[in-house]
Amino acid sequence: MLPALIKKNDPQAKLLIGIVSFVVFAAVVLLSRVKLEVDLGFDVHLFARINAIINSMVTVLLVFGLISVKNGNYRLHKKVMFTAMILSALFLVSYIGHHLFAGDTKFGGEGWIRPVYYFILITHIFLAAIILPFILFTAYRALVAEWPAHKKLARITWPIWFYVALTGVLVYLMISPYYGNA
């Protein structure tokens, strides 16, 4: 196992993780209600494509991170998971950008695909809304080298984060044919 990178301070960590999680959630909710009418000089749905690419990369990194830790390669696991966190932060910026400039797109699918799409979308949104504090607490437990607690949290965090990243790609693939029809 790797040594601690930061000194343990649970009260401060809980406060900081709570504030960051709340601010990010509030920003996403509030900014999703705003649409800026600005000509950026390019198709604003490029943000959505970037989001799907980032989510694809995070999905692959999460699998790679799981494999590396199962193989006992903790240094690689740390680098992979840190990269997944950085990409997730970049995703968030791009996600907010897409919704600020593109607004909402209505799903146009009909028949059996419609309830499938909405099931995927609703579960994706709900889990995306709650995953950030899990990710941050899991990372914190690793940074203070509390490996049993890190492992216990990761068993909850990893499948949710993986599902959110994977379904983000699926939502994009299912909604992208309807961009421009809003």
QUIZI-V159185 format. One record per residue. N is the residue number from 0. SS is DSSP state (~ for helix, > for strand, _ for the rest). PHI is phi in whole degrees, -180 to 180 (* if undefined). OMEGA is omega in degrees with one decimal (none if undefined). Layout:
((N,SS,PHI,OMEGA) (N,SS,PHI,OMEGA))
//
This chain:
((0,_,*,-178.2) (1,_,-89,178.5) (2,_,-74,177.3) (3,_,-64,177.0) (4,_,-100,178.2) (5,_,-135,178.1) (6,_,-80,-179.8) (7,_,-66,174.7) (8,_,-153,-174.5) (9,~,-58,-179.9) (10,~,-60,179.7) (11,~,-67,179.5) (12,~,-63,179.2) (13,~,-60,179.4) (14,~,-63,-178.5) (15,~,-63,179.0) (16,~,-65,177.7) (17,~,-63,-180.0) (18,~,-65,-179.8) (19,~,-60,-179.2) (20,~,-62,179.4) (21,~,-65,-178.4) (22,~,-62,179.3) (23,~,-63,179.5) (24,~,-60,-179.7) (25,~,-62,179.0) (26,~,-62,179.6) (27,~,-64,-178.7) (28,~,-64,-176.8) (29,~,-68,-177.3) (30,~,-73,177.1) (31,_,-71,179.1) (32,_,-93,-177.3) (33,_,-113,172.5) (34,_,-128,178.7) (35,_,-93,177.7) (36,_,-92,-177.7) (37,_,-131,175.7) (38,_,-88,-178.7) (39,_,-85,179.8) (40,_,86,176.7) (41,_,-151,179.0) (42,_,-66,-176.0) (43,_,-66,177.3) (44,_,-74,171.0) (45,~,-59,176.4) (46,~,-59,-179.5) (47,~,-65,177.7) (48,~,-65,176.3) (49,~,-61,178.0) (50,~,-58,-179.3) (51,~,-65,178.1) (52,~,-65,179.1) (53,~,-62,178.7) (54,~,-62,176.4) (55,~,-63,179.5) (56,~,-65,179.1) (57,~,-64,178.2) (58,~,-58,179.2) (59,~,-65,179.6) (60,~,-63,178.9) (61,~,-63,176.7) (62,~,-65,179.5) (63,~,-62,178.1) (64,~,-65,177.5) (65,~,-64,179.4) (66,~,-63,-177.5) (67,~,-65,179.4) (68,~,-72,177.5) (69,~,-64,178.1) (70,_,-88,177.7) (71,_,79,179.2) (72,_,-92,-171.8) (73,~,-71,178.0) (74,~,-64,177.5) (75,~,-64,178.9) (76,~,-56,179.7) (77,~,-59,-179.5) (78,~,-64,-178.5) (79,~,-66,-177.6) (80,~,-70,175.8) (81,~,-63,177.9) (82,~,-63,177.7) (83,~,-62,178.7) (84,~,-68,178.3) (85,~,-63,178.6) (86,~,-63,178.0) (87,~,-65,175.9) (88,~,-66,176.6) (89,~,-64,176.0) (90,~,-57,-177.6) (91,~,-59,178.2) (92,~,-63,179.7) (93,~,-66,178.5) (94,~,-61,179.2) (95,~,-63,177.2) (96,~,-58,-179.8) (97,~,-61,-178.1) (98,~,-72,176.4) (99,~,-67,-173.7) (100,~,-98,-177.3) (101,~,-106,-175.8) (102,_,72,-178.9) (103,_,-93,174.7) (104,_,-119,178.9) (105,_,-84,176.5) (106,_,-74,-176.6) (107,_,-104,-178.9) (108,_,-67,-179.2) (109,_,-128,178.0) (110,_,79,-174.5) (111,~,-62,-176.3) (112,~,-72,-178.1) (113,~,-61,178.1) (114,~,-66,176.2) (115,~,-63,179.3) (116,~,-58,-176.5) (117,~,-68,174.5) (118,~,-63,179.0) (119,~,-62,-178.6) (120,~,-63,-176.8) (121,~,-66,179.0) (122,~,-67,177.2) (123,~,-62,-178.0) (124,~,-63,-179.0) (125,~,-60,-177.9) (126,~,-70,176.0) (127,~,-64,-179.3) (128,~,-69,-175.8) (129,~,-106,-170.9) (130,~,-76,-172.9) (131,~,-56,179.8) (132,~,-63,176.3) (133,~,-63,179.2) (134,~,-61,-176.9) (135,~,-67,177.6) (136,~,-67,177.9) (137,~,-63,178.1) (138,~,-65,179.3) (139,~,-60,179.8) (140,~,-61,176.0) (141,~,-72,-178.0) (142,~,-65,178.0) (143,_,-98,176.0) (144,_,61,172.7) (145,_,-94,-169.6) (146,~,-65,176.9) (147,~,-61,178.4) (148,~,-67,177.1) (149,~,-60,-178.6) (150,~,-64,179.9) (151,~,-63,178.0) (152,~,-67,-178.4) (153,~,-62,178.8) (154,~,-68,174.1) (155,~,-92,-173.9) (156,~,-66,-172.7) (157,~,-57,-177.4) (158,~,-65,178.6) (159,~,-69,179.8) (160,~,-62,178.2) (161,~,-60,179.6) (162,~,-60,-179.6) (163,~,-62,179.9) (164,~,-65,-178.8) (165,~,-65,-179.1) (166,~,-71,173.0) (167,~,-60,177.2) (168,~,-67,-179.8) (169,~,-62,178.0) (170,~,-60,178.2) (171,~,-59,-178.6) (172,~,-62,-178.6) (173,~,-81,-176.6) (174,~,-93,-173.2) (175,~,-58,176.6) (176,~,-63,-176.4) (177,~,-102,174.8) (178,_,-65,-179.2) (179,_,92,179.1) (180,_,-97,-175.8) (181,_,-73,none))
//
